[in-house]
Each structure stands twice: as structure tokens, then as C-alpha cells.
């Protein structure tokens, strides 16, 4: 499904630089950037969850060791 992407002049220039550097179209550069950001967001949330679990599991032990 297609969509129109409205960019400021600054955003368009950045997209042009990105596309040129990668040797791809602006459309492909935008699509890749979206996928890359989505993956980064998912990974960041996985790390947060792992950290929460570690704190829950090992927090009491770390507190005792710190004393």
C-alpha cells in the first residue's frame, strides 16, 4: 500500500544524503530507516525487560552484597 510522505526541506536533504550514501533511492532509504528504527525499538524494550527481570531476581542478593 502506498503513502505520501511529507518532509521538511531539512528532512528531505537528510534523506537525499542517506540515499546517496547507500546508493539507493530515497524511497528505499526511508523504508529501511523505518524498519531499522522499529527493530531498535523492539530490541530496546527486550533489554529493558531483561533488566527488570534481573533486578527482580538478583536485587535482594545485590543489596546484601552491597552491605
Buried (B, 14 or more C-beta within 10 A) or exposed (E): EEEEEEEEEEEEEBBEEBBEEEEBEBEEBBEBBEEEEEEEEEEEEEEEEEEEEEEEEEEEEEEEEEE
